[in-house]
Amino acid sequence: MDDKEFGTRDKRGDWAPTKLLEPAPLWLFPPKPKKILAWIPAYFFPYNLLFMISSIIYWFLVIPPVENMSNFSWDWTINILVINMVLAFIWYQGWEVPLYIMKNKKIDSNIIKAFLRILQISFFGSKTKQ
C-alpha cells in the first residue's frame, strides 16, 4: 500500500489526505434514507459481522455455564484468564507481524511511519530540544 495515492507529505514529513473524511450518513442532517440504506451493508461487512460471530463463538465455547459461575472458584476463573491471554496474544500477533513485514519490505505506509515515530519517542526520549 502506498500512501501517495491518498495524500501528500510536506517538507516536514507530515501527511495530509487529499479527500476530507465524511461522517456516517446516519449522523447527517437532514436524514437521507437512501444513503443510510446504502451505508448499512458497508458498516456490517466484513469486520463488524466478523466481530459479532467471533463473540458468539467465544460465548458458547469459552464461557462456562451460569450454574458453574454462580459459585466463585479458581478453576473456571483461571481457565477464562488463560484462554483470554492466549487469544489476546494471537490477536495482537495478527496485527504486529504484518506491520513488521511491511516495515521490512520498505512499504511507504502512514501506519508504519506513525508506529515508528511512537517507538522513537517512547523509547529514545523526546525529539525536541529543551
C-alpha positions in Angstrom: 0.0 0.0 0.0 1.4 3.4 -1.0 0.0 6.4 0.9 0.8 8.7 -2.1 -2.4 7.6 -3.7 -4.4 9.0 -0.7 -2.5 12.1 0.3 0.8 14.1 0.2 3.6 14.8 2.6 5.0 18.3 3.2 8.7 19.0 3.7 8.5 18.2 7.4 7.1 14.8 6.6 3.6 15.4 7.9 0.9 13.6 5.9 -2.3 15.2 4.7 -5.1 13.4 3.0 -6.4 14.6 -0.4 -10.1 13.9 0.4 -11.9 15.1 3.5 -13.3 12.5 5.9 -17.1 12.3 5.8 -19.3 11.3 8.8 -21.5 8.2 8.5 -24.8 9.0 6.8 -26.6 8.1 9.9 -25.4 11.3 11.6 -26.1 13.7 8.7 -28.9 16.2 8.9 -31.3 16.3 7.1 -31.6 12.5 7.0 -31.1 10.8 3.6 -32.7 7.3 3.8 -31.2 6.1 0.5 -27.7 7.0 1.7 -28.3 5.3 5.1 -29.6 2.1 3.5 -26.6 2.0 1.1 -24.3 2.5 4.1 -25.6 -0.3 6.3 -24.0 -3.2 4.4 -20.7 -1.4 4.4 -21.0 -0.9 8.1 -21.6 -4.6 8.9 -19.4 -6.3 6.3 -16.8 -7.6 6.8 -15.4 -6.5 10.2 -18.4 -5.9 12.4 -20.0 -9.2 11.3 -16.8 -11.0 11.9 -16.6 -9.5 15.4 -20.2 -10.5 16.2 -19.7 -14.0 15.0 -16.4 -14.4 17.0 -18.1 -13.1 20.2 -20.9 -15.6 19.8 -18.4 -18.4 19.2 -16.5 -17.2 22.3 -19.7 -17.1 24.4 -20.6 -20.7 23.5 -17.1 -22.3 23.6 -15.3 -20.5 26.4 -17.7 -19.1 28.9 -18.7 -21.7 31.4 -22.4 -22.3 32.2 -24.0 -19.9 34.7 -24.5 -22.7 37.2 -20.7 -23.1 37.4 -20.1 -19.3 37.6 -22.7 -18.8 40.4 -20.1 -20.1 42.9 -16.7 -18.4 42.8 -13.9 -20.9 42.2 -10.4 -20.7 40.8 -10.9 -23.4 38.2 -13.2 -21.5 35.9 -11.6 -18.1 36.5 -8.1 -19.3 35.7 -9.5 -21.2 32.7 -11.0 -17.9 31.3 -7.9 -16.0 32.2 -5.6 -18.4 30.3 -7.9 -18.5 27.3 -8.1 -14.7 27.2 -4.3 -14.4 27.4 -3.8 -16.9 24.5 -6.5 -15.2 22.4 -5.0 -11.7 23.1 -1.6 -13.0 22.1 -2.9 -14.4 18.8 -4.9 -11.2 18.1 -2.0 -8.8 18.6 0.4 -11.0 16.7 -2.1 -11.0 13.9 -1.6 -7.2 13.7 2.1 -6.8 14.6 3.5 -9.5 12.3 2.1 -7.9 9.1 3.2 -4.5 10.2 6.7 -5.9 10.9 6.7 -7.5 7.4 5.6 -4.2 5.8 8.4 -2.4 7.6 11.0 -4.8 6.4 9.7 -4.6 2.8 10.1 -0.8 3.0 6.5 -0.2 2.1 5.6 3.6 2.3 2.7 3.4 4.7 1.4 6.1 7.0 0.7 3.4 9.7 4.3 2.2 9.7 5.7 5.7 10.0 3.4 6.6 12.8 4.3 3.3 14.6 8.0 4.0 14.2 7.5 7.6 15.4 5.8 6.4 18.6 8.5 3.9 19.2 11.2 6.5 18.8 9.5 9.0 21.2 8.7 6.4 23.8 12.0 4.5 23.9 14.5 7.2 22.9 13.1 10.2 24.6 11.5 13.3 23.1 12.8 14.6 19.7 12.5 18.2 20.8 15.5 20.0 22.4 14.9 21.7 25.7 
